Amino acid sequence: MNQAVIFDIGQTLVEYKKPLNWSQLYRPALEQVAVDCGYDLSEKDYLCACTVLSKYNTRSYPRKYEVSSTVIFTELLREIHRPATDIERVKRSFYTYFRNDAFIFPEVEGTLKELASRGIHLGTLSDVAYGMDNEYALGDLSDILNYIEYPYTSNDSGYRKPCVEGLLLLAGKMGVDISKVIFVGDEEKDILCAKNAGAYAVLINREKTDQQYGQDAEIHSLDELLDLFGWRQRRPIDILREAGHLMRLIP
């Protein structure tokens, strides 16, 4: 019997309208930073800042180890000749640009509530973008954090997926054998992380496209996860629909 479920965050629990690769949005994000921080940035400043961000773009340059926001934005501020003491304001503005249209998928809270009510340990393991601090990375989960015992990101383990260290760390914190852990994510690296660690790999494929990553199971909405436990109850409307379908089949 599975005893724990760990979730990726982006596109699994929370929908972000921004593309996975932020490179095309560096300029507008930095323009927001300039407004929020009162900077008059030159074209050279924008070029230097974009060069720094590109260096830490894991979609272009995957890495095993996490790099902190302090490292990234200290370097960025140095390149645009702005004081290091501005770092918190700059980070907040930059990250807010990419989070301002995020929302929790509608079926998520009910699913987490059901899992938690049955004693299943719940956690998250998400790779952060550009060293995003947990206060921002987990801030989008504020409405459902009361169901999640172990809200972790790559900041906590120091490793990015598909490295297994994060999952093993969480399993240890939960006191659960990794073979009793379900890991749910929407990308190939999530599935590889789960399989390499020895967890049960569930791909959430909301677009219903052909994605073959070696997943143990595939769902198209998070509430389908309850079917893996055999817990999902049929709603009255579903029963009526099934009855109507049966009646149409009766000659």
NUDOPA-503589 format. One record per residue: residue in three letters; x, y, z of N, C-alpha, C in turn; residue number from 1. Coordinates in Angstrom, 2 decimals, decimal comma. Each point is the difference from the previous one (the first is absolute). Layout:
% residues N
{rec "ala" {X Y Z} {X Y Z} {X Y Z} NUM};
...
//
This chain:
% residues 251
{rec "met" {0,85 -1,19 0,00} {-0,85 1,19 0,00} {0,89 1,25 0,00} 1};
{rec "asn" {-0,26 0,93 -0,93} {0,75 1,24 -0,03} {-0,32 0,85 1,22} 2};
{rec "gln" {1,01 0,63 0,54} {-0,14 0,75 1,23} {0,25 1,50 -0,17} 3};
{rec "ala" {0,52 0,42 -1,15} {0,32 1,41 -0,20} {-0,14 0,37 -1,46} 4};
{rec "val" {-0,38 1,24 -0,23} {-0,05 0,55 -1,35} {0,77 1,31 0,00} 5};
{rec "ile" {0,93 0,12 -0,93} {0,79 1,21 -0,16} {-0,32 0,58 -1,38} 6};
{rec "phe" {-0,18 1,31 -0,04} {-0,42 0,66 -1,24} {1,05 1,00 -0,49} 7};
{rec "asp" {0,18 0,04 -1,29} {0,59 1,16 -0,64} {-1,01 1,15 0,19} 8};
{rec "ile" {0,43 1,23 -0,19} {-0,92 1,12 0,19} {-0,53 0,54 -1,33} 9};
{rec "gly" {0,89 0,54 -0,83} {-0,43 0,64 -1,23} {-0,64 -0,95 -0,98} 10};
{rec "gln" {-1,21 0,34 -0,45} {-0,81 -0,76 -0,96} {-0,49 -1,33 0,59} 11};
{rec "thr" {0,30 -0,26 1,26} {-0,53 -1,16 0,70} {-1,03 0,45 1,03} 12};
{rec "leu" {0,41 0,89 0,89} {-0,92 0,59 0,97} {-0,43 1,40 -0,40} 13};
{rec "val" {0,92 0,73 -0,62} {-0,22 1,40 -0,34} {0,22 0,20 -1,50} 14};
{rec "glu" {-0,90 0,75 -0,62} {0,19 0,32 -1,42} {0,68 1,35 -0,12} 15};
{rec "tyr" {1,05 0,03 -0,81} {0,69 1,23 -0,34} {-0,19 0,25 -1,49} 16};
{rec "lys" {-0,39 1,20 -0,34} {-0,25 0,32 -1,41} {1,28 0,27 -0,77} 17};
{rec "lys" {1,10 0,20 0,73} {1,26 0,30 -0,66} {0,61 -1,29 -0,57} 18};
{rec "pro" {0,81 0,11 -1,07} {0,67 -1,19 -0,57} {1,02 -0,57 0,97} 19};
{rec "leu" {0,35 -1,27 -0,18} {1,00 -0,63 0,87} {1,37 0,66 -0,13} 20};
{rec "asn" {0,32 0,42 -1,20} {1,26 0,71 -0,22} {-0,28 1,50 0,02} 21};
{rec "trp" {0,56 0,69 0,97} {-0,30 1,42 0,19} {0,84 0,93 -0,86} 22};
{rec "ser" {0,87 -0,50 -0,82} {0,98 0,84 -0,68} {-0,63 1,12 -0,82} 23};
{rec "gln" {-1,15 -0,25 -0,62} {-0,64 1,02 -0,81} {-0,68 1,08 0,85} 24};
{rec "leu" {-0,06 -0,23 1,29} {-0,68 0,95 0,89} {0,97 0,74 0,93} 25};
{rec "tyr" {1,29 -0,20 -0,20} {0,96 0,71 0,84} {-0,21 1,51 -0,09} 26};
{rec "arg" {-0,11 0,51 -1,22} {-0,08 1,46 -0,17} {-1,22 0,60 0,70} 27};
{rec "pro" {-1,23 -0,49 -0,24} {-1,13 0,60 0,72} {0,09 -0,17 1,51} 28};
{rec "ala" {0,55 -1,11 0,46} {0,17 -0,20 1,45} {0,98 1,02 0,56} 29};
{rec "leu" {1,09 0,23 -0,71} {0,99 0,97 0,45} {-0,53 1,43 -0,10} 30};
{rec "glu" {-0,85 0,25 -0,97} {-0,63 1,32 -0,09} {-0,90 0,25 1,21} 31};
{rec "gln" {-0,67 -1,06 0,46} {-0,79 0,15 1,22} {0,91 0,26 1,20} 32};
{rec "val" {1,11 -0,69 0,06} {0,98 0,23 1,07} {0,45 1,45 -0,02} 33};
{rec "ala" {0,27 0,53 -1,18} {0,46 1,38 -0,12} {-1,05 0,98 0,54} 34};
{rec "val" {-1,25 -0,26 -0,32} {-1,07 0,87 0,49} {-0,14 -0,11 1,52} 35};
{rec "asp" {-0,04 -1,23 0,49} {-0,21 -0,22 1,43} {1,15 0,54 0,85} 36};
{rec "cys" {1,21 -0,07 -0,54} {1,18 0,39 0,77} {0,52 1,39 -0,36} 37};
{rec "gly" {-0,66 0,67 -0,94} {0,41 1,34 -0,37} {1,31 0,05 -0,76} 38};
{rec "tyr" {0,26 -1,01 -0,83} {1,24 -0,05 -0,77} {-0,21 0,60 -1,39} 39};
{rec "asp" {0,99 0,70 -0,47} {0,05 0,46 -1,39} {1,03 -0,87 -0,70} 40};
{rec "leu" {-0,45 -1,12 -0,54} {0,91 -0,98 -0,58} {0,28 0,31 -1,47} 41};
{rec "ser" {1,25 -0,09 -0,36} {0,40 0,18 -1,40} {-0,14 -1,31 -0,76} 42};
{rec "glu" {0,12 0,08 -1,31} {-0,04 -1,22 -0,81} {1,13 -0,95 0,40} 43};
{rec "lys" {1,14 0,57 0,33} {1,12 -0,84 0,45} {-0,34 -0,69 1,31} 44};
{rec "asp" {-0,69 0,72 0,90} {-0,41 -0,61 1,27} {-0,93 -1,19 -0,24} 45};
{rec "tyr" {-0,97 0,20 -0,90} {-0,93 -1,10 -0,30} {0,74 -1,19 -0,60} 46};
{rec "leu" {0,93 0,27 -0,88} {0,76 -1,08 -0,63} {0,80 -0,76 1,05} 47};
{rec "cys" {0,66 0,73 0,91} {0,80 -0,65 1,04} {-0,88 -0,83 0,93} 48};
{rec "ala" {-1,15 0,55 0,37} {-0,91 -0,72 0,90} {-0,53 -1,27 -0,67} 49};
{rec "cys" {-0,36 0,11 -1,28} {-0,49 -1,17 -0,73} {1,08 -1,06 -0,14} 50};
{rec "thr" {1,23 0,42 -0,15} {1,12 -0,95 -0,11} {0,16 -0,79 1,29} 51};
{rec "val" {-0,14 0,68 1,12} {0,09 -0,69 1,30} {-1,14 -1,00 0,14} 52};
{rec "leu" {-1,22 0,42 -0,31} {-1,15 -0,89 0,13} {0,13 -1,21 -0,93} 53};
{rec "ser" {0,49 0,24 -1,21} {0,18 -1,10 -0,95} {0,97 -1,04 0,53} 54};
{rec "lys" {1,01 0,46 0,70} {1,00 -0,89 0,58} {-0,61 -0,99 0,97} 55};
{rec "tyr" {-1,07 0,42 0,69} {-0,64 -0,84 1,01} {-1,33 -0,59 -0,48} 56};
{rec "asn" {-0,23 0,03 -1,30} {-1,23 -0,55 -0,58} {0,15 -1,52 -0,11} 57};
{rec "thr" {-0,68 -0,72 0,86} {0,15 -1,47 0,03} {-0,70 -0,68 -1,17} 58};
{rec "arg" {-0,87 0,72 -0,71} {-0,59 -0,58 -1,21} {1,03 -0,05 -1,12} 59};
{rec "ser" {0,90 0,95 0,02} {1,08 0,03 -1,00} {1,24 -0,72 0,48} 60};
{rec "tyr" {0,26 0,10 1,32} {1,21 -0,58 0,59} {-0,38 -0,79 1,26} 61};
{rec "pro" {-0,49 -1,23 -0,16} {-0,40 -0,79 1,17} {1,17 -0,19 0,96} 62};
{rec "arg" {-0,32 -0,06 1,29} {1,03 -0,23 1,01} {-0,57 -0,88 1,11} 63};
{rec "lys" {0,90 -0,67 0,70} {-0,41 -0,87 1,10} {-0,24 0,80 1,28} 64};
{rec "tyr" {0,85 0,98 0,23} {-0,04 0,71 1,27} {-0,81 1,29 -0,10} 65};
{rec "glu" {-0,66 0,33 1,11} {-0,74 1,25 0,02} {0,96 1,16 0,26} 66};
{rec "val" {-0,32 1,15 -0,56} {0,75 1,23 0,23} {-0,93 0,99 0,67} 67};
{rec "ser" {0,44 0,63 1,05} {-0,87 0,86 0,78} {-0,30 1,32 -0,71} 68};
{rec "ser" {-1,11 0,60 0,38} {-0,37 1,30 -0,54} {1,03 1,06 0,36} 69};
{rec "thr" {0,63 -0,16 1,16} {1,02 0,96 0,41} {1,16 0,03 -0,98} 70};
{rec "val" {0,45 -1,19 -0,42} {1,10 -0,08 -0,96} {-0,41 0,64 -1,33} 71};
{rec "ile" {-1,18 -0,34 -0,50} {-0,44 0,47 -1,31} {-0,21 1,50 -0,02} 72};
{rec "phe" {-0,71 0,52 0,98} {-0,36 1,42 -0,05} {1,11 0,91 0,52} 73};
{rec "thr" {0,90 -0,52 0,79} {1,20 0,78 0,33} {0,83 0,23 -1,26} 74};
{rec "glu" {0,12 -1,05 -0,80} {0,73 0,13 -1,27} {-0,71 0,95 -0,95} 75};
{rec "leu" {-1,32 -0,12 -0,08} {-0,77 0,88 -0,89} {0,15 1,47 0,40} 76};
{rec "leu" {-0,11 0,28 1,28} {0,12 1,38 0,47} {1,40 0,56 -0,24} 77};
{rec "arg" {0,98 -0,85 0,15} {1,37 0,44 -0,26} {0,18 0,38 -1,47} 78};
{rec "glu" {-0,60 -0,80 -0,89} {0,15 0,25 -1,43} {-0,72 1,27 -0,45} 79};
{rec "ile" {-1,07 0,39 0,70} {-0,70 1,23 -0,39} {0,36 1,17 0,92} 80};
{rec "his" {1,01 -0,23 0,83} {0,54 1,07 0,86} {-1,05 0,62 0,92} 81};
{rec "arg" {-0,73 -0,89 0,65} {-0,97 0,43 1,01} {0,40 -0,62 1,33} 82};
{rec "pro" {-0,36 0,65 1,12} {0,48 -0,48 1,31} {-0,56 -1,37 0,38} 83};
{rec "ala" {0,85 -0,81 0,60} {-0,40 -1,33 0,44} {-1,11 0,06 1,05} 84};
{rec "thr" {-0,12 1,11 0,68} {-1,04 0,15 1,02} {-1,40 0,03 -0,61} 85};
{rec "asp" {-0,10 0,14 -1,31} {-1,31 0,00 -0,67} {-0,50 -1,40 -0,29} 86};
{rec "ile" {0,74 -1,01 0,37} {-0,27 -1,36 -0,48} {-1,41 -0,48 0,31} 87};
{rec "glu" {-0,49 0,26 1,19} {-1,33 -0,52 0,35} {-1,09 0,68 -0,83} 88};
{rec "arg" {0,12 1,30 -0,22} {-0,99 0,69 -0,84} {0,04 -0,51 -1,43} 89};
{rec "val" {1,20 -0,22 -0,52} {0,15 -0,48 -1,37} {-0,58 -1,40 -0,15} 90};
{rec "lys" {0,33 -0,89 0,93} {-0,53 -1,37 -0,06} {-1,52 0,02 0,05} 91};
{rec "arg" {-0,54 0,75 0,94} {-1,46 0,02 0,16} {-0,68 0,45 -1,28} 92};
{rec "ser" {0,51 1,05 -0,60} {-0,59 0,52 -1,23} {0,13 -1,00 -1,14} 93};
{rec "phe" {1,17 -0,59 -0,16} {0,25 -0,95 -1,09} {-0,89 -1,23 0,14} 94};
{rec "tyr" {-0,05 -0,59 1,17} {-0,79 -1,22 0,19} {-1,50 0,29 -0,11} 95};
{rec "thr" {-0,42 1,17 0,47} {-1,43 0,35 -0,07} {-0,47 0,06 -1,44} 96};
{rec "tyr" {0,85 0,46 -0,89} {-0,38 0,07 -1,41} {-0,43 -1,35 -0,52} 97};
{rec "phe" {0,68 -1,05 0,41} {-0,29 -1,34 -0,51} {-1,09 -0,72 0,79} 98};
{rec "arg" {-0,39 0,57 1,13} {-0,99 -0,67 0,85} {-1,35 0,70 0,02} 99};
{rec "asn" {-0,11 1,12 -0,69} {-1,19 0,83 0,19} {-1,28 -0,55 -0,62} 100};
{rec "asp" {0,10 -1,06 -0,79} {-1,22 -0,59 -0,57} {-0,12 -1,48 0,36} 101};
{rec "ala" {0,63 -0,40 1,09} {-0,04 -1,40 0,43} {-1,29 -0,30 0,76} 102};
{rec "phe" {-0,51 -1,22 -0,15} {-1,15 -0,41 0,82} {0,03 -1,51 0,21} 103};
{rec "ile" {-0,56 -0,42 1,11} {-0,07 -1,42 0,35} {-1,10 -0,66 -0,84} 104};
{rec "phe" {0,31 -1,13 -0,60} {-1,00 -0,71 -0,79} {-1,21 -0,33 0,88} 105};
{rec "pro" {-1,21 0,09 -0,55} {-1,22 -0,09 0,83} {-0,18 -1,30 0,76} 106};
{rec "glu" {0,52 -1,12 -0,50} {-0,24 -1,29 0,66} {1,05 -0,32 1,06} 107};
{rec "val" {1,00 0,87 0,14} {1,15 -0,32 0,86} {-0,38 -0,04 1,47} 108};
{rec "glu" {-0,69 1,02 0,48} {-0,28 0,05 1,44} {-0,81 -1,20 0,46} 109};
{rec "gly" {-1,03 -0,35 -0,74} {-0,81 -1,15 0,39} {0,80 -1,29 0,03} 110};
{rec "thr" {0,91 -0,15 -0,96} {0,83 -1,21 -0,06} {0,94 -0,07 1,19} 111};
{rec "leu" {0,67 1,11 0,30} {0,90 0,02 1,14} {-0,74 -0,22 1,31} 112};
{rec "lys" {-1,16 0,59 0,11} {-0,81 -0,17 1,21} {-0,36 -1,46 0,22} 113};
{rec "glu" {-0,37 -0,69 -1,07} {-0,38 -1,42 0,10} {1,21 -0,84 0,39} 114};
{rec "leu" {1,13 0,26 -0,63} {1,21 -0,77 0,30} {0,44 0,22 1,45} 115};
{rec "ala" {-0,01 1,26 0,42} {0,43 0,31 1,37} {-0,93 -0,60 1,03} 116};
{rec "ser" {-1,30 0,00 -0,30} {-0,97 -0,53 0,95} {0,16 -1,50 0,22} 117};
{rec "arg" {0,66 -0,67 -0,94} {0,22 -1,45 0,10} {1,40 -0,34 0,49} 118};
{rec "gly" {0,70 1,02 0,50} {1,29 -0,24 0,63} {1,17 -0,13 -0,94} 119};
{rec "ile" {-0,16 0,43 -1,25} {1,09 -0,04 -0,96} {0,90 1,22 0,22} 120};
{rec "his" {1,29 -0,24 0,14} {0,95 1,10 0,11} {0,07 0,74 -1,34} 121};
{rec "leu" {-0,01 1,33 0,05} {0,04 0,79 -1,23} {1,20 0,95 0,02} 122};
{rec "gly" {0,65 0,12 -1,15} {1,13 0,91 -0,12} {0,11 0,54 -1,41} 123};
{rec "thr" {0,89 0,95 -0,18} {0,30 0,52 -1,34} {1,50 -0,09 -0,24} 124};
{rec "leu" {0,37 -0,13 -1,25} {1,39 0,08 -0,40} {0,02 0,63 -1,38} 125};
{rec "ser" {0,39 1,26 -0,04} {-0,02 0,75 -1,25} {1,35 0,67 -0,22} 126};
{rec "asp" {0,46 -0,01 -1,22} {1,21 0,76 -0,33} {-0,37 1,48 -0,09} 127};
{rec "val" {0,79 0,84 0,64} {-0,28 1,43 -0,05} {0,69 0,62 -1,21} 128};
{rec "ala" {-0,56 1,08 -0,49} {0,56 0,71 -1,14} {0,87 1,16 0,49} 129};
{rec "tyr" {1,23 0,03 -0,49} {0,92 1,09 0,33} {0,14 0,19 1,50} 130};
{rec "gly" {0,09 -1,13 0,70} {0,23 0,04 1,44} {-1,16 0,53 0,82} 131};
{rec "met" {-1,19 0,02 -0,57} {-1,17 0,60 0,67} {-0,13 -0,50 1,43} 132};
{rec "asp" {0,00 0,94 0,94} {-0,11 -0,35 1,41} {-1,33 -0,68 0,29} 133};
{rec "asn" {-0,02 -0,83 1,04} {-1,21 -0,75 0,32} {-1,18 0,89 0,32} 134};
{rec "glu" {0,25 1,18 0,52} {-1,13 0,88 0,32} {-0,79 0,35 -1,25} 135};
{rec "tyr" {0,66 0,02 -1,14} {-0,69 0,24 -1,27} {-0,46 -1,31 -0,63} 136};
{rec "ala" {0,89 -0,99 -0,05} {-0,32 -1,27 -0,64} {-1,17 -0,70 0,66} 137};
{rec "leu" {-0,10 0,13 1,33} {-1,09 -0,63 0,74} {-1,15 0,96 0,26} 138};
{rec "gly" {0,22 1,27 -0,29} {-1,06 0,99 0,24} {-1,25 -0,26 -0,81} 139};
{rec "asp" {0,16 -0,60 -1,18} {-1,16 -0,29 -0,84} {-0,84 -1,16 0,53} 140};
{rec "leu" {0,50 -0,67 1,05} {-0,73 -1,11 0,63} {-0,68 0,43 1,30} 141};
{rec "ser" {-0,03 1,29 0,27} {-0,45 0,47 1,32} {-1,39 -0,52 0,37} 142};
{rec "asp" {-0,88 -0,16 -0,97} {-1,37 -0,44 0,30} {-0,10 -1,49 0,31} 143};
{rec "ile" {1,05 -0,77 -0,30} {-0,05 -1,45 0,22} {1,15 -0,51 0,86} 144};
{rec "leu" {0,83 0,89 0,48} {1,16 -0,43 0,78} {-0,38 -0,73 1,28} 145};
{rec "asn" {-1,21 0,25 0,51} {-0,41 -0,68 1,24} {-0,15 -1,50 -0,21} 146};
{rec "tyr" {-0,09 -0,46 -1,25} {-0,08 -1,44 -0,27} {1,38 -0,62 -0,24} 147};
{rec "ile" {1,00 0,82 -0,22} {1,32 -0,49 -0,40} {0,95 0,06 1,19} 148};
{rec "glu" {0,39 -1,17 0,48} {0,89 -0,06 1,16} {1,42 0,40 -0,32} 149};
{rec "tyr" {0,44 -0,33 -1,20} {1,40 0,17 -0,37} {0,11 0,78 -1,31} 150};
{rec "pro" {-0,15 1,32 0,05} {0,13 0,80 -1,22} {1,46 0,31 -0,30} 151};
{rec "tyr" {0,59 -0,78 -0,90} {1,42 0,11 -0,31} {0,21 0,43 -1,45} 152};
{rec "thr" {1,17 0,58 -0,24} {0,43 0,31 -1,36} {1,47 -0,42 -0,13} 153};
{rec "ser" {0,56 0,26 -1,17} {1,42 -0,31 -0,21} {0,90 0,84 0,89} 154};
{rec "asn" {-0,52 1,09 0,56} {0,78 0,77 0,97} {0,32 -0,84 1,24} 155};
{rec "asp" {-0,91 -0,88 0,37} {0,15 -0,78 1,23} {0,97 -1,17 -0,17} 156};
{rec "ser" {-0,01 -0,61 -1,18} {0,89 -1,14 -0,22} {1,34 0,40 -0,59} 157};
{rec "gly" {-0,01 1,15 -0,71} {1,22 0,43 -0,68} {0,20 -0,64 -1,35} 158};
{rec "tyr" {-0,94 -0,86 -0,41} {0,09 -0,70 -1,27} {-1,26 0,24 -0,82} 159};
{rec "arg" {0,16 -0,08 -1,30} {-1,12 0,14 -0,92} {-0,36 -1,36 -0,59} 160};
{rec "lys" {-1,25 -0,18 -0,35} {-0,42 -1,23 -0,65} {0,64 -0,11 -1,39} 161};
{rec "pro" {0,33 -1,20 -0,47} {-0,41 -1,31 0,52} {0,89 -0,59 1,09} 162};
{rec "cys" {0,89 0,79 0,59} {0,76 -0,52 1,15} {-0,97 -0,46 1,07} 163};
{rec "val" {0,35 -1,08 0,69} {-0,93 -0,65 0,92} {0,07 0,53 1,42} 164};
{rec "glu" {0,99 0,85 0,28} {0,23 0,42 1,39} {-1,22 0,63 0,64} 165};
{rec "gly" {-0,74 0,80 -0,73} {-1,17 0,65 0,56} {-1,07 -0,98 0,44} 166};
{rec "leu" {-0,31 -0,97 -0,85} {-1,01 -1,00 0,35} {0,44 -0,85 1,19} 167};
{rec "leu" {1,27 -0,38 0,01} {0,49 -0,81 1,11} {0,00 0,80 1,30} 168};
{rec "leu" {0,31 1,28 -0,08} {-0,06 0,86 1,18} {-1,41 0,07 0,55} 169};
{rec "leu" {-0,96 0,19 -0,88} {-1,40 0,08 0,43} {-0,49 -1,31 0,60} 170};
{rec "ala" {0,32 -1,10 -0,66} {-0,41 -1,31 0,52} {0,57 -0,21 1,40} 171};
{rec "gly" {1,25 0,40 0,20} {0,61 -0,12 1,32} {-0,69 0,86 1,03} 172};
{rec "lys" {-0,33 1,23 -0,37} {-0,69 0,89 0,92} {-1,38 -0,56 0,37} 173};
{rec "met" {-0,65 -0,64 -0,97} {-1,32 -0,57 0,23} {0,06 -1,32 0,76} 174};
{rec "gly" {1,17 -0,61 0,03} {0,12 -1,32 0,62} {-0,67 -1,08 -0,82} 175};
{rec "val" {0,05 0,17 -1,34} {-0,67 -0,93 -0,92} {1,04 -0,59 -0,95} 176};
{rec "asp" {-0,07 -1,31 -0,22} {0,88 -0,62 -0,98} {-0,32 0,58 -1,37} 177};
{rec "ile" {1,04 0,27 -0,78} {-0,20 0,65 -1,30} {-0,90 -0,82 -0,92} 178};
{rec "ser" {-0,04 -1,31 0,18} {-0,86 -0,84 -0,83} {-1,48 0,22 0,30} 179};
{rec "lys" {-0,30 0,67 1,10} {-1,39 0,29 0,37} {-0,39 1,44 -0,34} 180};
{rec "val" {0,85 0,67 -0,78} {-0,22 1,39 -0,37} {-0,48 0,10 -1,44} 181};
{rec "ile" {-1,03 0,80 -0,22} {-0,44 0,36 -1,35} {0,53 1,40 -0,29} 182};
{rec "phe" {0,63 0,17 -1,16} {0,43 1,33 -0,40} {-0,76 0,40 -1,26} 183};
{rec "val" {-0,65 1,17 0,06} {-0,84 0,47 -1,10} {0,62 1,24 -0,62} 184};
{rec "gly" {0,23 -0,04 -1,31} {0,54 1,15 -0,69} {-0,40 0,00 -1,46} 185};
{rec "asp" {0,31 1,10 -0,68} {-0,47 0,16 -1,38} {1,11 -0,06 -1,04} 186};
{rec "glu" {1,25 -0,20 0,45} {1,12 0,00 -0,95} {0,78 -1,31 0,05} 187};
{rec "glu" {0,80 -0,19 -1,04} {0,83 -1,21 -0,07} {0,93 -0,09 1,20} 188};
{rec "lys" {0,57 1,13 0,42} {0,94 -0,04 1,12} {-0,67 -0,45 1,29} 189};
{rec "asp" {-1,31 0,27 0,15} {-0,73 -0,47 1,18} {-0,09 -1,52 0,01} 190};
{rec "ile" {-0,32 -0,54 -1,16} {-0,14 -1,46 -0,12} {1,35 -0,68 0,21} 191};
{rec "leu" {1,04 0,54 -0,60} {1,34 -0,57 0,17} {0,45 0,06 1,45} 192};
{rec "cys" {-0,30 1,10 0,66} {0,36 0,15 1,42} {-0,68 -1,09 0,83} 193};
{rec "ala" {-1,30 -0,18 -0,22} {-0,75 -1,00 0,76} {0,52 -1,40 -0,27} 194};
{rec "lys" {0,20 -0,33 -1,27} {0,44 -1,35 -0,36} {1,40 -0,28 0,55} 195};
{rec "asn" {0,89 0,97 -0,12} {1,37 -0,20 0,48} {0,06 -0,14 1,51} 196};
{rec "ala" {-0,93 0,65 0,69} {-0,01 -0,06 1,47} {-0,67 -1,28 0,51} 197};
{rec "gly" {-0,86 -0,61 -0,83} {-0,74 -1,18 0,42} {-1,41 0,31 0,45} 198};
{rec "ala" {-0,48 1,22 -0,33} {-1,38 0,39 0,32} {-0,92 -0,39 -1,15} 199};
{rec "tyr" {-1,30 0,13 0,22} {-1,01 -0,29 -1,02} {-0,23 1,29 -0,79} 200};
{rec "ala" {0,23 -0,05 -1,30} {0,01 1,19 -0,84} {-1,35 0,22 -0,67} 201};
{rec "val" {-0,63 1,14 0,28} {-1,28 0,34 -0,61} {0,17 1,28 -0,82} 202};
{rec "leu" {-0,30 -0,10 -1,29} {0,04 1,15 -0,88} {-1,37 0,65 -0,04} 203};
{rec "ile" {-0,07 1,29 0,30} {-1,25 0,72 -0,21} {0,09 0,68 -1,36} 204};
{rec "asn" {-0,85 -0,42 -0,89} {0,04 0,43 -1,41} {-1,32 0,70 -0,30} 205};
{rec "arg" {-0,08 1,25 0,38} {-1,26 0,74 -0,14} {-0,36 0,24 -1,46} 206};
{rec "glu" {0,99 0,05 -0,86} {-0,27 0,26 -1,42} {-0,36 -1,27 -0,76} 207};
{rec "lys" {0,15 -1,15 0,64} {-0,32 -1,30 -0,60} {0,78 -0,24 -1,29} 208};
{rec "thr" {1,25 0,44 0,00} {0,88 -0,24 -1,14} {0,78 -1,29 0,23} 209};
{rec "asp" {0,67 -0,47 -1,05} {0,76 -1,24 0,11} {1,33 0,28 0,70} 210};
{rec "gln" {0,11 -0,46 1,22} {1,22 0,21 0,79} {0,40 -1,33 0,63} 211};
{rec "gln" {1,03 -0,60 -0,53} {0,45 -1,30 0,47} {1,36 0,16 0,67} 212};
{rec "tyr" {-0,01 0,10 1,32} {1,23 0,21 0,77} {0,31 -1,19 0,92} 213};
{rec "gly" {-0,77 -1,07 -0,14} {0,19 -1,15 0,87} {-0,80 0,11 1,29} 214};
{rec "gln" {-1,02 0,84 0,01} {-0,83 0,19 1,20} {-0,74 -1,29 0,36} 215};
{rec "asp" {-0,23 -0,16 1,30} {-0,76 -1,16 0,47} {-1,49 0,19 -0,21} 216};
{rec "ala" {-0,45 1,24 0,03} {-1,41 0,31 -0,22} {-0,10 1,40 -0,57} 217};
{rec "glu" {-1,12 0,27 -0,65} {-0,23 1,32 -0,60} {-1,40 0,48 0,37} 218};
{rec "ile" {-0,10 1,25 0,40} {-1,29 0,61 0,31} {-0,12 1,30 -0,79} 219};
{rec "his" {-1,23 0,46 -0,15} {-0,23 1,23 -0,76} {-0,55 1,12 0,87} 220};
{rec "ser" {-0,32 -0,32 1,22} {-0,47 0,97 0,98} {0,41 -0,54 1,36} 221};
{rec "leu" {0,32 0,87 0,94} {0,58 -0,49 1,24} {-0,96 -0,89 0,78} 222};
{rec "asp" {-1,30 0,23 -0,11} {-0,94 -0,82 0,75} {0,00 -1,46 -0,47} 223};
{rec "glu" {0,51 -0,26 -1,19} {0,12 -1,39 -0,46} {1,01 -0,78 0,84} 224};
{rec "leu" {0,82 0,73 0,75} {0,96 -0,66 0,90} {-0,75 -0,86 1,02} 225};
{rec "leu" {-1,19 0,41 0,38} {-0,78 -0,76 0,99} {-0,38 -1,37 -0,53} 226};
{rec "asp" {-0,08 -0,12 -1,32} {-0,31 -1,31 -0,59} {1,11 -1,01 0,27} 227};
{rec "leu" {1,23 0,48 0,10} {1,12 -0,91 0,28} {-0,14 -0,65 1,37} 228};
{rec "phe" {-0,68 0,70 0,90} {-0,26 -0,54 1,33} {-1,36 -0,70 0,07} 229};
{rec "gly" {-0,80 0,14 -1,06} {-1,34 -0,58 0,00} {-0,95 0,77 0,89} 230};
{rec "trp" {0,21 1,31 0,14} {-0,77 0,77 0,97} {-1,06 0,91 -0,63} 231};
{rec "arg" {0,12 0,27 -1,27} {-0,88 1,04 -0,54} {-1,44 -0,45 0,01} 232};
{rec "gln" {-0,85 0,82 0,58} {-1,42 -0,30 0,06} {-0,69 0,63 -1,21} 233};
{rec "arg" {-0,96 -0,73 -0,53} {-0,76 0,56 -1,11} {-0,95 1,06 0,50} 234};
{rec "arg" {-0,04 1,13 -0,70} {-0,93 1,06 0,36} {-1,40 -0,35 -0,49} 235};
{rec "pro" {-1,04 0,55 0,61} {-1,37 -0,27 -0,47} {-0,17 0,32 -1,48} 236};
{rec "ile" {0,61 1,09 -0,47} {-0,16 0,35 -1,41} {0,62 -1,06 -0,90} 237};
{rec "asp" {1,13 -0,61 0,47} {0,63 -1,05 -0,79} {-0,89 -1,23 -0,07} 238};
{rec "ile" {-0,65 -0,32 1,13} {-0,90 -1,16 0,04} {-1,17 0,21 -0,95} 239};
{rec "leu" {-0,56 1,22 0,00} {-1,13 0,30 -0,88} {0,42 -0,08 -1,47} 240};
{rec "arg" {1,20 0,51 -0,28} {0,49 -0,06 -1,38} {0,18 -1,45 -0,45} 241};
{rec "glu" {0,56 -0,82 0,90} {0,19 -1,41 -0,34} {-1,35 -0,69 -0,20} 242};
{rec "ala" {-0,96 0,34 0,85} {-1,35 -0,60 -0,12} {-0,64 0,38 -1,34} 243};
{rec "gly" {0,16 1,28 -0,37} {-0,55 0,46 -1,27} {0,66 -0,71 -1,17} 244};
{rec "his" {1,29 -0,21 0,11} {0,73 -0,70 -1,06} {-0,51 -1,45 -0,11} 245};
{rec "leu" {-0,22 -0,64 1,16} {-0,49 -1,37 -0,01} {-1,39 -0,07 -0,61} 246};
{rec "met" {-0,85 0,97 0,35} {-1,38 -0,01 -0,52} {0,02 0,13 -1,53} 247};
{rec "arg" {0,94 0,79 -0,53} {0,06 0,13 -1,45} {0,46 -1,28 -0,67} 248};
{rec "leu" {0,70 -0,85 0,77} {0,47 -1,26 -0,55} {-1,05 -1,09 0,02} 249};
{rec "ile" {-1,05 0,19 0,86} {-1,05 -1,01 0,11} {-0,96 0,13 -1,16} 250};
{rec "pro" {-0,22 -1,04 -0,79} {-0,88 0,08 -1,16} {-1,47 0,14 0,41} 251};
//
